[in-house]
Amino acid sequence: MTAVSETAKAPGNSASGQVREITVAHSPDSDDAFMFYGLATNKVRTPGLRFSHTLCDIETLNQKAREGVYDVSAISFHAYPYVQDKYALMSCGGSVGEGYGPMIVSPRPFTPSEIKTKRIAVPGTLTTAYLALQLFAPGVETQIVPFDQIIPQVLEGKYEAGLIIHEGQLTYDKSGLHRIVDLGRWWQKVTGLPLPLGGNVVRRALGPDLMSVVSTAVRDSIQYGLDHREEALSYAMQFARDLDTQSADKFIGMYVNERTLDYGPDGREAVRRLLDMGHKAGIIGPEAKVDWV
């Protein structure tokens, strides 16, 4: 059954019969694919709007957001202060770690103290994983490596440790790697809050009415996936990178859940706390002014 978003018709389009294109960008991962399944397959529709989708790795999306390329984009929370003049945060679409998150892994069982002296392969300097790493180990030496190459290059001995995101959080041990620190668990111990990793932003130039309509459409897409889990999971499997269906379902459950529909008060506080700590530590230049659609 096709779900038509019950939001008001898109401003300025319905009377003339014109359809406005909304450009959406997210990463080619099973959790993002699950989230956007409803919109990408036209199971969720909004009168007057057509959504076109672009898939890029998260660090590329962070950079594109600085240029204001897409109407809607997944970004790392670390990137938000650098794009806040162009984008507002949606209150839906967040990937939040409840006592779990990016992990530092290594072929050797280093202690958390020892790992701070090693050179660590990271998936990008605007990722939230990198921000959390710098809060955990200020000034630690890092090297940018494409996220899907971190585990292979650590195994090859190019780096003593790697900072892993996405599905690697479920597969690292099969490669014989040790988890040294789970930064989501560390963050929760320090703050008592979940770790907000990525969110969806909407371009301010759309104007308040259209921003609200688009945000509701994204929320409807997330709800559709949760309500039609089996078919949404089947769609997401094409992006699951070496995960079997059971593991992919587990991974999606970690990052697409009720909190993805709305962060909740503690989730919103966690975003503010993370960005404030990053700014005060000198990791983030601009002070974040967090506002939500």
DOKOLZA-839958 format. One record per residue (C-alpha): residue number from 1; y, x, z. Coordinates in steps of 0.001 Angstrom, whole numbers. Layout:
// residues N
REC     k        c2        c1        c3
REC   NUM         Y         X         Z
...
//
This chain:
// residues 293
REC     k        c2        c1        c3
REC     1         0         0         0
REC     2      3438      1297      -867
REC     3      5900      1359      1996
REC     4      9464       652       970
REC     5     11952      2089      3432
REC     6     13821      -756      5076
REC     7     17030      1232      5223
REC     8     20103      -184      3554
REC     9     20297       559      -148
REC    10     21634      3997      -966
REC    11     25430      3917     -1036
REC    12     27029      3473     -4433
REC    13     23801      3295     -6430
REC    14     22376      -173     -6128
REC    15     25177     -2143     -7795
REC    16     25116       -78    -10989
REC    17     21331       239    -11073
REC    18     21631      4025    -11135
REC    19     19127      6128     -9253
REC    20     20384      9146     -7340
REC    21     18215     12232     -7132
REC    22     17803     13825     -3709
REC    23     16497     17391     -3819
REC    24     14011     18230     -1072
REC    25     12652     21695      -282
REC    26      9891     22619      2123
REC    27      7245     25278      2548
REC    28      3855     25097       795
REC    29      1944     24586      4023
REC    30      -467     21881      5051
REC    31      1773     20569      7843
REC    32      4851     20241      5592
REC    33      2737     18722      2826
REC    34      1370     16181      5306
REC    35      4903     15399      6488
REC    36      6264     14817      2982
REC    37      3138     13151      1553
REC    38      4681      9674      1645
REC    39      7767     10743      -295
REC    40      6038     13168     -2660
REC    41      3540     10519     -3825
REC    42      6018      7607     -3842
REC    43      4111      5845     -1074
REC    44      7479      5649       653
REC    45     10419      4574     -1489
REC    46     14088      4015      -822
REC    47     16015      1749     -3213
REC    48     18468      3726     -5335
REC    49     17015      7136     -4516
REC    50     14502      9417     -6189
REC    51     13226     12474     -4275
REC    52     12353     15682     -6142
REC    53     10426     18371     -4297
REC    54     10592     22172     -4408
REC    55      8146     24357     -2479
REC    56      9201     27798     -1189
REC    57      8237     30062      1693
REC    58     10324     29500      4804
REC    59     12366     32712      4619
REC    60     13415     31831      1049
REC    61     14365     28337      2245
REC    62     16474     29856      5025
REC    63     18388     31917      2462
REC    64     18760     28992        37
REC    65     20160     26846      2840
REC    66     22919     29404      3363
REC    67     23921     28655      -225
REC    68     23615     24880       242
REC    69     21160     24580     -2658
REC    70     19092     21530     -1618
REC    71     20074     18129      -217
REC    72     17218     18279      2310
REC    73     15528     21464      3426
REC    74     13048     22704      5956
REC    75     14542     25669      7799
REC    76     13811     27879     10774
REC    77     15902     26977     13799
REC    78     17028     30608     13879
REC    79     18781     29950     10545
REC    80     20639     26816     11662
REC    81     23776     28492     13088
REC    82     24260     30196      9698
REC    83     24038     26925      7735
REC    84     25584     24453     10202
REC    85     28786     24205      8157
REC    86     26769     22826      5229
REC    87     23964     20961      7010
REC    88     23233     18724     10004
REC    89     19861     18568     11753
REC    90     17682     15535     11230
REC    91     16291     14036     14421
REC    92     12881     13977     12695
REC    93     10775     16584     10918
REC    94     10593     19192     13644
REC    95      7716     21603     14121
REC    96      7559     22171     17859
REC    97      5050     24280     19760
REC    98      3862     22710     23023
REC    99      2845     25896     24805
REC   100      1831     27587     21540
REC   101      3646     29203     18655
REC   102      3959     32438     16681
REC   103      1606     35159     17869
REC   104      1688     38927     18048
REC   105     -1739     40151     16963
REC   106     -3262     43605     16656
REC   107     -6612     45271     15935
REC   108     -6305     46877     19387
REC   109     -5990     45051     22727
REC   110     -2532     46326     23668
REC   111      -833     45030     26786
REC   112      2351     42962     26354
REC   113      4334     45988     27611
REC   114      2657     48365     25150
REC   115      3279     46072     22190
REC   116      7043     46330     22723
REC   117      6860     50000     21667
REC   118      5016     49326     18375
REC   119      6330     48582     14895
REC   120      5555     44951     14165
REC   121      5253     43287     10750
REC   122      7389     40113     10755
REC   123      7685     37229      8265
REC   124     11497     37403      7947
REC   125     14545     38038     10104
REC   126     15803     34434      9954
REC   127     12508     32938     11119
REC   128     12320     31479     14620
REC   129      9287     33688     15164
REC   130     11540     36737     14754
REC   131     14150     35266     17116
REC   132     11511     34596     19766
REC   133     10113     38119     19299
REC   134     13556     39659     19831
REC   135     14074     37569     22963
REC   136     10676     38714     24243
REC   137     11112     42374     23233
REC   138     14792     43180     22599
REC   139     15243     45899     19984
REC   140     11560     46094     19022
REC   141     10996     47854     15696
REC   142     10045     45473     12883
REC   143      9303     45452      9180
REC   144      9550     42393      6923
REC   145      6260     41517      5217
REC   146      5432     38270      3335
REC   147      3858     35992      5949
REC   148       542     35692      4085
REC   149       275     39502      3829
REC   150       799     40278      7514
REC   151     -2832     39935      8613
REC   152     -4197     41894      5593
REC   153     -1673     44718      6056
REC   154     -2333     44953      9801
REC   155     -6058     45148      9022
REC   156     -5355     47900      6480
REC   157     -3618     49883      9212
REC   158      -126     49755      7708
REC   159      1188     48275     10950
REC   160      -131     48388     14490
REC   161       705     44721     15031
REC   162      1868     41632     13200
REC   163      3796     38486     14048
REC   164      1884     35569     12555
REC   165      2957     32036     11728
REC   166      1368     29069      9948
REC   167     -2416     28888      9607
REC   168     -2910     32483     10714
REC   169     -2583     31169     14262
REC   170     -6033     29610     13839
REC   171     -7721     32307     11743
REC   172     -6616     35680     13165
REC   173     -9653     36079     15425
REC   174    -12057     35693     12483
REC   175    -10490     38889     11137
REC   176    -11264     40711     14375
REC   177     -7663     40752     15589
REC   178     -6592     40389     19216
REC   179     -3856     38024     20329
REC   180     -1476     40088     22420
REC   181      1214     37471     23104
REC   182      1591     33826     22144
REC   183      5379     33489     22009
REC   184      5190     29709     22423
REC   185      3317     30160     25692
REC   186      5723     32921     26779
REC   187      8750     30740     25979
REC   188      7341     27819     27956
REC   189      6798     30061     30998
REC   190     10387     31332     30775
REC   191     12150     28012     30089
REC   192      9712     25213     30916
REC   193     10383     23839     27425
REC   194      8457     23567     24150
REC   195      9350     26090     21428
REC   196     11177     24506     18460
REC   197     10198     26477     15374
REC   198     11396     24653     12282
REC   199     13381     21563     11471
REC   200     14709     19556      8558
REC   201     18386     19578      7663
REC   202     20425     17307      5395
REC   203     23511     18339      3436
REC   204     26794     17143      4941
REC   205     28310     16697      1468
REC   206     26130     13587      1011
REC   207     28354     11785      3510
REC   208     27318     10030      6756
REC   209     25821      6883      5170
REC   210     23593      8678      2682
REC   211     22648     11332      5247
REC   212     21381      8537      7481
REC   213     19487      6815      4649
REC   214     17816     10070      3590
REC   215     16916     10970      7178
REC   216     15264      7577      7658
REC   217     13280      8061      4440
REC   218     11941     11386      5750
REC   219     11020      9774      9064
REC   220      9245      6965      7186
REC   221      7288      9603      5250
REC   222      6170     11291      8478
REC   223      5159      7932      9941
REC   224      3254      7065      6766
REC   225      1241     10288      7014
REC   226       424      9645     10667
REC   227      -569      6052      9879
REC   228     -2701      7088      6869
REC   229     -4039     10331      8276
REC   230     -7170     10653      6136
REC   231     -5425     10329      2782
REC   232     -2453     12452      3889
REC   233     -4860     15147      5123
REC   234     -6728     15047      1821
REC   235     -3431     15640         2
REC   236     -2413     18431      2401
REC   237     -5707     20315      1930
REC   238     -4442     21798     -1355
REC   239     -1986     23791       776
REC   240     -4333     24628      3653
REC   241     -4942     28315      2763
REC   242     -8510     29098      3808
REC   243     -8779     26365      6438
REC   244    -11632     23892      6365
REC   245    -10772     20228      6785
REC   246    -11426     20196     10523
REC   247     -9236     23259     11114
REC   248     -6492     21916      8838
REC   249     -6522     18645     10765
REC   250     -6149     20598     14007
REC   251     -3298     22683     12605
REC   252     -1474     19612     11285
REC   253     -1916     17938     14666
REC   254      -210     20921     16298
REC   255      2930     20542     14208
REC   256      3041     16930     12963
REC   257      2896     14446     15810
REC   258      5040     12041     17811
REC   259      7557     14809     18450
REC   260      7942     15201     14688
REC   261      9193     11611     14550
REC   262     11755     12440     17245
REC   263     12248     15634     19256
REC   264     12809     13796     22518
REC   265     15340     14897     25163
REC   266     13443     18056     26130
REC   267     12918     18979     22485
REC   268     16642     18696     21782
REC   269     17432     20673     24909
REC   270     14959     23334     23745
REC   271     16832     23690     20430
REC   272     20144     24144     22251
REC   273     18637     26592     24760
REC   274     16934     28694     22072
REC   275     20080     29046     19963
REC   276     22286     29659     22995
REC   277     19973     32389     24285
REC   278     19825     33961     20834
REC   279     23630     33975     20592
REC   280     24147     35384     24087
REC   281     21570     38108     23393
REC   282     23475     39138     20259
REC   283     20592     38214     17943
REC   284     22466     35259     16415
REC   285     26064     35874     15321
REC   286     27657     32411     15160
REC   287     27580     30066     18123
REC   288     25493     26985     17293
REC   289     27095     23551     17362
REC   290     23993     21375     17252
REC   291     24507     17857     15906
REC   292     21837     15403     14822
REC   293     21617     12706     12164
//
